[in-house]
Amino acid sequence: MLDGEAETLTRKAIDLALAGSDIAALRLCLERILPARRERLLQFELPPLQSAADAPVAMAAITGAVAAGEITTGEAAELAKLVEAFIKALEASDFDERLKLLEAREILTGKSDAK
């Protein structure tokens, strides 16, 4: 029954919302424009991550924030995933650099271990 009426109904809800005559229509429109935030904004400062050596410092800060009640264990788990992803990115980058060095050495020496 509503096929083909979506645009008309949407326009009517918008008009009612803009007129201020229908608070429910206003709420409906605002919920579509600005959906409810599912997660709270954390007031936690994750220490900068520049190298793998920074990961233990970051994890200690996360653990300390949980212990102090500043963040929840679920939030800590999400932050820990970020630290883990950072470490994996470093490992991938390091592996790529090592592979390039080995390939360059092989080209320069003209030797290959593959038989």
N, CA, C and O of each residue as an XYZ file, in Angstrom:
460
protein
N       0.815     -1.200      0.000
C       0.000      0.000      0.000
C       0.859      1.264      0.000
O       0.477      2.287     -0.568
N       2.011      1.179      0.638
C       2.860      2.360      0.742
C       3.773      2.557     -0.459
O       4.453      3.577     -0.573
N       3.784      1.565     -1.360
C       4.623      1.703     -2.551
C       4.256      2.985     -3.292
O       3.084      3.242     -3.567
N       5.248      3.764     -3.602
C       5.023      4.991     -4.354
C       4.634      6.182     -3.477
O       4.505      7.298     -3.980
N       4.448      5.964     -2.190
C       4.031      7.046     -1.292
C       5.155      7.528     -0.374
O       4.968      8.483      0.381
N       6.295      6.894     -0.428
C       7.390      7.222      0.488
C       7.786      8.689      0.388
O       7.990      9.349      1.407
N       7.894      9.191     -0.810
C       8.310     10.585     -0.978
C       7.265     11.549     -0.406
O       7.616     12.525      0.257
N       5.995     11.275     -0.661
C       4.921     12.127     -0.154
C       4.872     12.096      1.372
O       4.745     13.138      2.015
N       4.973     10.904      1.943
C       4.937     10.765      3.403
C       6.150     11.436      4.042
O       6.032     12.090      5.078
N       7.301     11.274      3.425
C       8.515     11.902      3.946
C       8.374     13.413      3.904
O       8.702     14.092      4.877
N       7.892     13.948      2.795
C       7.703     15.387      2.659
C       6.738     15.902      3.724
O       6.972     16.961      4.306
N       5.638     15.157      3.989
C       4.648     15.572      4.981
C       5.278     15.587      6.381
O       5.055     16.522      7.151
N       6.064     14.551      6.710
C       6.727     14.503      8.023
C       7.682     15.675      8.173
O       7.762     16.283      9.241
N       8.402     15.993      7.112
C       9.340     17.120      7.145
C       8.582     18.429      7.322
O       8.989     19.283      8.110
N       7.487     18.589      6.594
C       6.695     19.817      6.706
C       6.143     19.991      8.119
O       6.194     21.088      8.675
N       5.615     18.914      8.700
C       5.077     18.977     10.061
C       6.179     19.308     11.061
O       5.987     20.090     11.991
N       7.347     18.686     10.842
C       8.473     18.928     11.744
C       8.924     20.380     11.659
O       9.178     21.023     12.678
N       9.021     20.885     10.445
C       9.467     22.274     10.266
C       8.453     23.279     10.802
O       8.823     24.355     11.272
N       7.188     22.923     10.730
C       6.143     23.821     11.227
C       6.101     23.813     12.750
O       5.530     24.710     13.371
N       6.718     22.783     13.350
C       6.719     22.697     14.810
C       5.400     22.205     15.373
O       5.201     22.214     16.588
N       4.501     21.778     14.505
C       3.187     21.348     14.968
C       3.142     19.881     15.373
O       2.185     19.438     16.007
N       4.166     19.136     15.013
C       4.168     17.713     15.350
C       5.542     17.326     15.884
O       6.490     17.133     15.124
N       5.626     17.220     17.203
C       6.896     16.893     17.850
C       7.383     15.499     17.448
O       8.586     15.280     17.309
N       6.465     14.570     17.262
C       6.858     13.211     16.853
C       7.502     13.235     15.471
O       8.485     12.535     15.227
N       6.948     14.039     14.572
C       7.529     14.163     13.229
C       8.904     14.805     13.307
O       9.828     14.403     12.600
N       9.034     15.808     14.174
C      10.330     16.455     14.359
C      11.357     15.457     14.884
O      12.481     15.392     14.387
N      10.967     14.687     15.884
C      11.861     13.678     16.455
C      12.257     12.651     15.390
O      13.427     12.285     15.284
N      11.288     12.188     14.605
C      11.547     11.212     13.551
C      12.564     11.743     12.546
O      13.499     11.039     12.163
N      12.372     12.993     12.124
C      13.300     13.592     11.146
C      14.692     13.744     11.735
O      15.685     13.435     11.076
N      14.770     14.219     12.978
C      16.077     14.408     13.606
C      16.797     13.083     13.835
O      18.019     13.013     13.708
N      16.056     12.042     14.169
C      16.682     10.728     14.360
C      17.283     10.202     13.068
O      18.273      9.470     13.094
N      16.695     10.568     11.947
C      17.225     10.128     10.651
C      18.459     10.942     10.267
O      19.397     10.427      9.658
N      18.437     12.213     10.634
C      19.561     13.087     10.300
C      20.730     12.845     11.252
O      21.878     12.740     10.821
N      20.438     12.758     12.527
C      21.452     12.570     13.569
C      21.128     11.316     14.369
O      20.505     11.408     15.426
N      21.535     10.158     13.889
C      21.212      8.931     14.627
C      21.849      8.946     16.015
O      22.884      9.573     16.241
N      21.207      8.248     16.919
C      21.713      8.184     18.293
C      23.116      7.576     18.304
O      23.388      6.596     17.609
N      23.986      8.166     19.094
C      25.348      7.654     19.218
C      25.290      6.326     19.960
O      24.673      6.226     21.021
N      25.923      5.328     19.411
C      25.915      4.005     20.025
C      26.989      3.866     21.084
O      26.869      3.058     22.004
N      28.013      4.642     20.951
C      29.116      4.565     21.894
C      29.383      5.949     22.454
O      29.146      6.961     21.794
N      29.872      5.973     23.664
C      30.190      7.260     24.272
C      31.562      7.723     23.791
O      32.409      6.912     23.415
N      31.762      9.001     23.808
C      33.039      9.584     23.466
C      33.979      9.388     24.647
O      33.681      9.831     25.757
N      35.095      8.737     24.422
C      36.035      8.463     25.512
C      36.879      9.683     25.836
O      37.344     10.391     24.943
N      37.066      9.914     27.107
C      37.964     10.965     27.577
C      39.282     10.318     27.994
O      39.852     10.654     29.032
N      39.748      9.397     27.179
C      40.964      8.644     27.453
C      41.986      8.966     26.375
O      41.683      8.909     25.183
N      43.183      9.300     26.795
C      44.232      9.618     25.836
C      45.165      8.421     25.684
O      45.934      8.093     26.588
N      45.082      7.783     24.533
C      45.959      6.657     24.236
C      47.346      7.207     23.945
O      47.496      8.097     23.108
N      48.361      6.688     24.626
C      49.721      7.170     24.340
C      50.054      6.974     22.859
O      49.575      6.024     22.241
N      50.862      7.853     22.293
C      51.218      7.743     20.872
C      51.905      6.411     20.564
O      52.714      5.914     21.348
N      51.568      5.858     19.423
C      52.183      4.617     18.966
C      53.053      4.937     17.755
O      52.547      5.313     16.697
N      54.356      4.784     17.919
C      55.295      5.018     16.825
C      56.073      3.752     16.471
O      56.514      3.574     15.335
N      56.234      2.874     17.469
C      56.990      1.644     17.254
C      56.408      0.553     18.138
O      55.554      0.815     18.985
N      56.877     -0.670     17.934
C      56.406     -1.794     18.742
C      56.711     -1.584     20.224
O      55.996     -2.096     21.085
N      57.759     -0.841     20.517
C      58.123     -0.579     21.914
C      57.060      0.253     22.633
O      57.006      0.258     23.863
N      56.220      0.950     21.879
C      55.167      1.771     22.480
C      53.949      0.955     22.889
O      53.130      1.431     23.675
N      53.811     -0.258     22.374
C      52.632     -1.075     22.654
C      52.480     -1.400     24.144
O      51.380     -1.247     24.675
N      53.535     -1.844     24.842
C      53.363     -2.115     26.275
C      52.959     -0.879     27.070
O      52.184     -0.981     28.021
N      53.472      0.276     26.692
C      53.106      1.521     27.371
C      51.618      1.809     27.146
O      50.907      2.185     28.078
N      51.157      1.632     25.912
C      49.749      1.861     25.593
C      48.857      0.882     26.349
O      47.823      1.268     26.893
N      49.260     -0.383     26.380
C      48.458     -1.393     27.080
C      48.431     -1.120     28.582
O      47.414     -1.346     29.237
N      49.531     -0.641     29.121
C      49.564     -0.297     30.550
C      48.615      0.865     30.827
O      47.941      0.878     31.857
N      48.556      1.825     29.936
C      47.652      2.957     30.106
C      46.197      2.497     30.026
O      45.352      2.958     30.794
N      45.912      1.597     29.106
C      44.554      1.060     28.969
C      44.157      0.300     30.229
O      43.062      0.492     30.759
N      45.051     -0.561     30.705
C      44.783     -1.333     31.922
C      44.585     -0.406     33.119
O      43.682     -0.614     33.929
N      45.419      0.601     33.224
C      45.299      1.564     34.315
C      43.977      2.315     34.275
O      43.381      2.585     35.318
N      43.515      2.655     33.071
C      42.246      3.359     32.932
C      41.070      2.481     33.357
O      40.103      2.975     33.935
N      41.153      1.187     33.072
C      40.107      0.264     33.525
C      40.130      0.181     35.046
O      39.088      0.262     35.697
N      41.313      0.022     35.601
C      41.447     -0.093     37.057
C      40.941      1.158     37.768
O      40.400      1.068     38.870
N      41.111      2.312     37.151
C      40.666      3.575     37.749
C      39.192      3.856     37.479
O      38.642      4.835     37.983
N      38.551      2.999     36.685
C      37.139      3.199     36.370
C      36.893      4.267     35.323
O      35.766      4.742     35.178
N      37.926      4.652     34.593
C      37.783      5.693     33.570
C      37.164      5.159     32.282
O      36.457      5.880     31.578
N      37.435      3.890     31.982
C      36.859      3.244     30.810
C      36.372      1.861     31.222
O      36.825      1.304     32.222
N      35.446      1.315     30.443
C      34.923     -0.021     30.732
C      35.847     -1.087     30.155
O      36.732     -0.795     29.351
N      35.626     -2.319     30.579
C      36.441     -3.413     30.027
C      36.167     -3.582     28.534
O      37.074     -3.934     27.780
N      34.937     -3.338     28.101
C      34.608     -3.416     26.672
C      35.336     -2.353     25.872
O      35.832     -2.624     24.778
N      35.400     -1.147     26.410
C      36.140     -0.077     25.747
C      37.624     -0.400     25.710
O      38.305     -0.136     24.719
N      38.117     -0.974     26.801
C      39.529     -1.372     26.844
C      39.819     -2.432     25.790
O      40.865     -2.400     25.142
N      38.899     -3.362     25.619
C      39.093     -4.418     24.612
C      39.169     -3.809     23.216
O      39.988     -4.234     22.401
N      38.328     -2.820     22.932
C      38.364     -2.163     21.626
C      39.667     -1.394     21.427
O      40.245     -1.416     20.340
N      40.126     -0.720     22.469
C      41.399     -0.004     22.384
C      42.555     -0.985     22.193
O      43.490     -0.713     21.440
N      42.486     -2.117     22.874
C      43.531     -3.136     22.725
C      43.573     -3.653     21.286
O      44.647     -3.956     20.766
N      42.415     -3.754     20.646
C      42.373     -4.173     19.236
C      43.099     -3.157     18.356
O      43.770     -3.528     17.393
N      42.962     -1.876     18.693
C      43.681     -0.846     17.935
C      45.190     -1.014     18.078
O      45.933     -0.907     17.103
N      45.630     -1.277     19.302
C      47.063     -1.483     19.537
C      47.534     -2.716     18.769
O      48.594     -2.700     18.143
N      46.742     -3.777     18.821
C      47.091     -5.008     18.108
C      47.162     -4.773     16.601
O      48.075     -5.268     15.939
N      46.210     -4.026     16.061
C      46.215     -3.724     14.626
C      47.445     -2.904     14.258
O      48.029     -3.107     13.193
N      47.839     -1.988     15.120
C      49.036     -1.188     14.886
C      50.264     -2.093     14.817
O      51.092     -1.950     13.918
N      50.382     -3.014     15.758
C      51.529     -3.934     15.787
C      51.539     -4.795     14.530
O      52.600     -5.012     13.945
N      50.388     -5.286     14.107
C      50.319     -6.098     12.879
C      50.743     -5.284     11.662
O      51.420     -5.797     10.772
N      50.345     -4.021     11.626
C      50.753     -3.160     10.509
C      52.264     -2.961     10.515
O      52.898     -2.968      9.459
N      52.841     -2.784     11.699
C      54.305     -2.667     11.803
C      54.993     -3.938     11.325
O      55.973     -3.885     10.582
N      54.468     -5.084     11.759
C      55.058     -6.361     11.359
C      54.993     -6.548      9.852
O      55.957     -7.014      9.244
N      53.873     -6.192      9.246
C      53.730     -6.325      7.797
C      54.706     -5.402      7.078
O      55.322     -5.786      6.083
N      54.838     -4.196      7.584
C      55.771     -3.242      6.991
C      57.209     -3.737      7.132
O      57.994     -3.657      6.187
N      57.546     -4.242      8.306
C      58.887     -4.758      8.557
C      59.184     -5.955      7.642
O      60.275     -6.060      7.081
N      58.211     -6.843      7.500
C      58.383     -8.004      6.629
C      58.621     -7.558      5.193
O      59.494     -8.093      4.509
N      57.850     -6.582      4.739
C      58.002     -6.079      3.379
C      59.389     -5.483      3.161
O      60.022     -5.729      2.134
N      59.857     -4.701      4.129
C      61.195     -4.096      4.014
C      62.278     -5.173      3.968
O      63.208     -5.084      3.166
N      62.164     -6.177      4.815
C      63.163     -7.260      4.825
C      63.158     -8.019      3.510
O      64.214     -8.369      2.983
N      61.969     -8.271      2.981
C      61.863     -8.982      1.713
C      62.508     -8.171      0.591
O      63.218     -8.724     -0.249
N      62.262     -6.874      0.576
C      62.874     -6.018     -0.443
C      64.396     -6.025     -0.337
O      65.091     -6.059     -1.352
N      64.912     -5.994      0.887
C      66.365     -6.042      1.081
C      66.949     -7.362      0.578
O      67.988     -7.378     -0.081
N      66.274     -8.462      0.894
C      66.754     -9.769      0.426
C      66.724     -9.862     -1.096
O      67.656    -10.379     -1.711
N      65.657     -9.361     -1.695
C      65.565     -9.386     -3.153
C      66.637     -8.511     -3.782
O      67.231     -8.886     -4.792
N      66.889     -7.350     -3.195
C      67.927     -6.460     -3.726
C      69.298     -7.113     -3.602
O      70.111     -7.029     -4.522
N      69.558     -7.761     -2.475
C      70.835     -8.446     -2.276
C      71.003     -9.563     -3.294
O      72.092     -9.764     -3.831
N      69.922    -10.288     -3.558
C      69.970    -11.388     -4.519
C      70.263    -10.855     -5.916
O      71.024    -11.467     -6.666
N      69.674     -9.735     -6.266
C      69.900     -9.143     -7.593
C      71.348     -8.664     -7.701
O      71.993     -8.866     -8.730
N      71.859     -8.030     -6.645
C      73.226     -7.505     -6.676
C      74.263     -8.610     -6.738
O      75.273     -8.480     -7.430
N      74.023     -9.694     -6.021
C      75.016    -10.774     -5.992
C      74.813    -11.774     -7.123
O      75.706    -12.557     -7.448
N      73.621    -11.735     -7.718
C      73.343    -12.671     -8.793
C      73.141    -14.074     -8.297
O      73.166    -15.022     -9.083
N      72.941    -14.225     -7.009
C      72.747    -15.560     -6.429
C      71.291    -15.757     -6.077
O      70.570    -14.812     -5.756
N      70.884    -16.991     -6.144
C      69.540    -17.363     -5.757
C      69.617    -18.661     -4.977
O      70.297    -19.600     -5.392
N      68.928    -18.718     -3.857
C      68.912    -19.955     -3.056
C      67.882    -20.925     -3.594
O      67.898    -22.100     -3.226
N      66.985    -20.469     -4.456
C      65.938    -21.343     -5.007
C      66.566    -22.298     -5.992
O      67.331    -21.889     -6.866
N      66.247    -23.563     -5.854
C      66.787    -24.577     -6.756
C      65.686    -25.399     -7.346
O      65.948    -26.307     -8.134
